[in-house]
Amino acid sequence: MFRNSRRTFLAALLLPFVIGAAAPPALADDTSSDRTAELRKILLAQPGMREQLLASYKGQAATSVRLEWLIRTGVMCHLLAEDDAKTIFAAGAEELEYAASLLADEDKPAAEIYLEGVRAGAFRSAEVISELNDEACRHFGRPGGPLTKIMTWTGKRQYTAQGTLASPRTIP
């Protein structure tokens, strides 16, 4: 009993690293889709992993919707170029698609409903235009702020407010 729970706990801790190292979405090709299918099969065979994969998907769904919200803010504040906005959006969608590809077939409809709920909640809860003013745009564009964080999703080097290199694909 203890061994199984310890293995499940260890797998839950390592899941983000295993998923990211196995087939990074930016390198998607035929061999990576084969590796993804193989990884999916191995992961789903582990006890408790189905729930972990669904939880991982839910986290990625929240991140993707947050990116969408921040992209809108950046564009409306005239701080984010359209090309960068498209790149960030595509990167978030790619990560979400990869997380969805690992889900059990039975979990995919629930995952889609979850994503729609997160998206509806985020975009119906407030009017972007009414929340934006000069102060909000300054806050958004400050060094190390939300703009810097979403710009890490473009692949371009970004620096924190302290001048250190920001991590790639920083979670906003």
C-alpha positions as CSV (number, residue, x, y, z in Angstrom):
1,M,0.0,0.0,0.0
2,F,2.7,2.5,1.0
3,R,4.8,1.7,-2.1
4,N,1.9,2.5,-4.4
5,S,1.1,5.8,-2.7
6,R,4.8,6.7,-2.7
7,R,5.1,5.9,-6.4
8,T,1.9,7.9,-7.2
9,F,3.2,10.8,-5.1
10,L,6.6,10.7,-6.9
11,A,4.9,10.4,-10.3
12,A,2.8,13.5,-9.5
13,L,5.9,15.5,-8.6
14,L,7.8,14.4,-11.7
15,L,4.9,14.7,-14.1
16,P,5.6,18.2,-15.3
17,F,9.2,17.4,-15.9
18,V,8.5,14.1,-17.7
19,I,5.8,15.6,-19.9
20,G,8.0,18.6,-20.8
21,A,11.1,16.5,-21.5
22,A,9.4,13.8,-23.5
23,A,8.1,15.8,-26.4
24,P,8.3,19.5,-26.2
25,P,5.4,21.0,-28.2
26,A,7.7,23.3,-30.1
27,L,9.4,20.3,-31.6
28,A,6.2,18.5,-32.7
29,D,6.6,16.2,-35.7
30,D,5.7,12.6,-36.5
31,T,8.2,11.0,-34.1
32,S,7.2,13.3,-31.2
33,S,3.5,12.4,-31.8
34,D,4.6,8.7,-31.6
35,R,6.5,9.5,-28.4
36,T,3.5,11.4,-27.0
37,A,1.2,8.5,-27.7
38,E,3.7,6.1,-26.0
39,L,4.1,8.4,-23.1
40,R,0.3,8.7,-22.8
41,K,0.0,4.9,-22.7
42,I,2.6,4.5,-20.1
43,L,1.3,7.3,-17.9
44,L,-2.3,6.2,-18.1
45,A,-1.3,2.7,-17.0
46,Q,0.0,4.1,-13.7
47,P,-2.5,4.2,-10.8
48,G,-3.8,7.7,-10.1
49,M,-2.1,9.2,-13.1
50,R,-5.3,9.8,-15.0
51,E,-6.4,12.2,-12.3
52,Q,-2.9,13.9,-12.3
53,L,-3.1,14.3,-16.1
54,L,-6.5,15.9,-15.8
55,A,-5.3,18.2,-13.0
56,S,-2.3,19.2,-15.2
57,Y,-4.6,20.0,-18.0
58,K,-6.8,22.1,-15.8
59,G,-3.7,24.1,-14.7
60,Q,-2.6,24.6,-18.3
61,A,-6.2,25.7,-19.2
62,A,-6.1,28.3,-16.6
63,T,-2.6,29.5,-17.8
64,S,-3.8,29.6,-21.4
65,V,-6.9,31.7,-20.5
66,R,-4.8,34.0,-18.3
67,L,-2.4,34.5,-21.3
68,E,-5.4,35.3,-23.5
69,W,-6.6,37.9,-21.0
70,L,-3.2,39.5,-20.7
71,I,-2.7,39.5,-24.5
72,R,-5.9,41.5,-24.8
73,T,-4.7,43.9,-22.1
74,G,-1.3,44.4,-23.8
75,V,-2.9,45.0,-27.2
76,M,-5.5,47.4,-25.8
77,C,-2.7,49.3,-23.9
78,H,-0.7,49.5,-27.1
79,L,2.2,47.8,-25.3
80,L,2.1,44.5,-27.2
81,A,2.7,44.1,-30.9
82,E,0.3,42.1,-32.9
83,D,3.0,39.6,-34.0
84,D,4.0,39.0,-30.4
85,A,0.4,38.6,-29.4
86,K,-0.1,35.9,-32.1
87,T,3.1,34.2,-31.0
88,I,2.1,34.2,-27.3
89,F,-1.4,33.0,-28.1
90,A,0.0,30.1,-30.3
91,A,2.4,29.1,-27.6
92,G,-0.3,28.9,-25.0
93,A,-2.6,27.0,-27.3
94,E,0.2,24.6,-28.2
95,E,0.9,23.8,-24.5
96,L,-2.8,23.3,-23.9
97,E,-3.1,21.0,-26.9
98,Y,-0.2,18.9,-25.7
99,A,-1.7,18.6,-22.2
100,A,-5.0,17.5,-23.9
101,S,-3.2,14.9,-26.0
102,L,-2.2,13.1,-22.8
103,L,-5.6,12.9,-21.3
104,A,-7.6,9.7,-21.3
105,D,-10.3,9.6,-24.0
106,E,-13.0,9.6,-21.3
107,D,-11.7,12.8,-19.8
108,K,-11.5,14.8,-23.0
109,P,-15.2,16.0,-23.0
110,A,-15.0,17.1,-19.4
111,A,-11.7,18.9,-20.1
112,E,-13.3,20.8,-23.0
113,I,-16.2,21.8,-20.8
114,Y,-13.8,22.9,-18.1
115,L,-11.9,25.1,-20.5
116,E,-15.1,26.7,-21.8
117,G,-16.1,27.4,-18.1
118,V,-12.7,29.0,-17.3
119,R,-12.8,31.0,-20.5
120,A,-16.4,32.1,-19.9
121,G,-15.7,33.1,-16.3
122,A,-12.6,35.0,-17.2
123,F,-14.0,37.0,-20.0
124,R,-17.5,37.6,-18.7
125,S,-16.5,38.6,-15.1
126,A,-15.1,42.0,-16.1
127,E,-15.0,44.4,-19.0
128,V,-11.4,44.8,-20.2
129,I,-12.1,48.3,-21.5
130,S,-13.6,49.6,-18.3
131,E,-10.6,48.3,-16.2
132,L,-8.0,49.9,-18.4
133,N,-6.7,53.4,-17.7
134,D,-3.3,55.0,-17.9
135,E,-2.3,53.7,-14.4
136,A,-3.4,50.1,-15.2
137,C,-1.4,50.2,-18.5
138,R,1.7,51.6,-16.7
139,H,1.3,48.8,-14.1
140,F,1.0,46.2,-16.9
141,G,4.1,47.4,-18.7
142,R,6.4,48.0,-15.7
143,P,9.7,46.1,-15.7
144,G,9.2,42.6,-14.5
145,G,5.4,43.0,-14.7
146,P,2.8,41.1,-16.6
147,L,4.0,42.3,-20.0
148,T,7.5,40.9,-19.3
149,K,6.0,37.6,-18.1
150,I,3.9,37.1,-21.2
151,M,6.7,38.2,-23.5
152,T,8.8,35.2,-22.2
153,W,6.3,33.1,-24.3
154,T,7.6,34.7,-27.5
155,G,11.0,33.1,-27.2
156,K,12.7,36.5,-26.9
157,R,14.9,37.2,-23.9
158,Q,13.2,39.1,-21.2
159,Y,14.7,40.5,-18.0
160,T,13.1,40.9,-14.6
161,A,12.9,44.2,-12.7
162,Q,16.2,43.3,-11.0
163,G,17.9,42.8,-14.4
164,T,18.2,39.0,-14.3
165,L,17.2,36.9,-17.2
166,A,13.6,35.7,-16.9
167,S,12.7,32.1,-17.3
168,P,11.2,31.0,-20.6
169,R,7.4,30.7,-20.6
170,T,7.0,32.3,-17.2
171,I,3.6,31.6,-15.7
172,P,1.8,34.9,-15.6
